[in-house]
Amino acid sequence: MIATILLQAGAGGLGGFGSFVPLLLIIVVFYFFMIRPQVKKQKDQKKYVEELKKGDKVITTAGIHGRIVDVADTTFLVETEGGGKIRFEKSAISLEASKALNTPPAVAK
């Protein structure tokens, strides 16, 4: 019974390739709407962190505000408002929050 159903399904329609077309379309859509933007965001984050230097104001992913005091290979030494200094991994710096902090507000006309 199952063999008969399988033979009838394989004999008609577009053949083997036609059943893969919807799957290929799903993969392409998934790539352009999910994977590609994420890869671009990661590249932007990496570039931003590499360009940071001593004196830049930053916000970490944990929400800590501070100013970079020292730059090492994989870490930043960040001075907080109270004068305390905390060492953070470079990956802990938030791109969106830090850019918003360093961008001057638009002047209303």
C-alpha positions as CSV (number, residue, x, y, z in Angstrom):
1,M,0.0,0.0,0.0
2,I,2.7,2.5,1.0
3,A,4.8,1.5,-2.0
4,T,1.9,2.2,-4.4
5,I,1.4,5.7,-2.8
6,L,5.1,6.5,-3.2
7,L,5.2,5.3,-6.8
8,Q,2.2,7.5,-7.7
9,A,3.7,10.5,-6.0
10,G,7.0,10.1,-7.8
11,A,5.5,9.5,-11.2
12,G,3.5,12.7,-11.5
13,G,4.3,16.4,-11.2
14,L,7.7,18.1,-11.8
15,G,9.8,15.2,-10.7
16,G,12.5,15.4,-8.0
17,F,13.6,19.0,-8.6
18,G,10.1,20.4,-8.3
19,S,9.8,19.3,-4.7
20,F,13.0,21.2,-3.8
21,V,12.0,24.6,-5.3
22,P,9.9,25.7,-2.2
23,L,12.7,24.6,0.1
24,L,15.3,26.5,-1.9
25,L,13.1,29.6,-1.9
26,I,12.7,29.4,1.9
27,I,16.5,29.1,2.3
28,V,17.1,32.1,0.1
29,V,14.5,34.2,1.9
30,F,15.9,33.1,5.3
31,Y,19.4,34.1,4.1
32,F,18.5,37.6,2.9
33,F,16.2,38.5,5.9
34,M,18.0,36.8,8.8
35,I,21.6,35.8,8.1
36,R,22.9,38.6,6.0
37,P,21.7,41.5,8.2
38,Q,23.2,39.7,11.3
39,V,26.6,39.3,9.6
40,K,26.5,43.0,8.6
41,K,25.7,44.0,12.1
42,Q,28.6,41.9,13.5
43,K,31.0,43.5,11.0
44,D,29.8,47.0,12.0
45,Q,30.2,46.2,15.7
46,K,33.7,44.9,15.2
47,K,34.7,47.9,13.1
48,Y,33.3,50.3,15.7
49,V,35.1,48.6,18.6
50,E,38.4,48.6,16.7
51,E,38.1,52.4,16.1
52,L,37.5,53.3,19.7
53,K,40.3,55.2,21.4
54,K,41.3,56.7,24.7
55,G,38.8,59.4,25.8
56,D,35.8,58.1,23.9
57,K,32.5,57.8,25.9
58,V,31.0,54.3,25.8
59,I,28.0,52.3,27.1
60,T,28.5,48.6,27.8
61,T,25.9,46.0,27.0
62,A,25.2,45.9,30.7
63,G,24.3,49.6,30.6
64,I,27.4,51.0,32.4
65,H,28.4,54.5,31.1
66,G,32.0,55.6,31.2
67,R,35.0,57.0,29.3
68,I,37.8,54.8,27.9
69,V,41.0,55.3,30.0
70,D,43.2,52.6,28.5
71,V,43.0,50.3,25.5
72,A,44.6,46.8,25.5
73,D,44.5,44.0,23.0
74,T,41.2,42.6,24.0
75,T,40.0,44.9,26.8
76,F,39.2,48.5,27.6
77,L,39.7,50.2,31.0
78,V,36.6,52.3,31.5
79,E,36.3,55.1,34.1
80,T,32.8,55.5,35.5
81,E,31.3,58.7,36.8
82,G,32.3,58.0,40.4
83,G,35.9,57.7,39.5
84,G,36.0,53.9,39.6
85,K,37.8,52.0,36.9
86,I,36.5,48.8,35.4
87,R,38.1,46.6,32.8
88,F,35.7,45.3,30.1
89,E,36.2,43.0,27.1
90,K,35.9,44.8,23.8
91,S,32.9,42.7,22.9
92,A,31.0,44.2,25.9
93,I,30.7,47.7,24.3
94,S,27.3,48.4,22.8
95,L,27.4,49.9,19.3
96,E,23.9,51.4,19.2
97,A,24.0,52.9,22.7
98,S,27.5,54.3,22.4
99,K,26.9,55.8,19.0
100,A,23.7,57.5,20.3
101,L,25.7,58.8,23.3
102,N,28.5,60.3,21.1
103,T,26.2,61.7,18.4
104,P,25.3,65.4,19.1
105,P,21.5,66.0,19.2
106,A,20.0,67.7,16.1
107,V,19.3,71.4,16.5
108,A,15.7,72.3,16.0
109,K,15.0,75.2,13.6
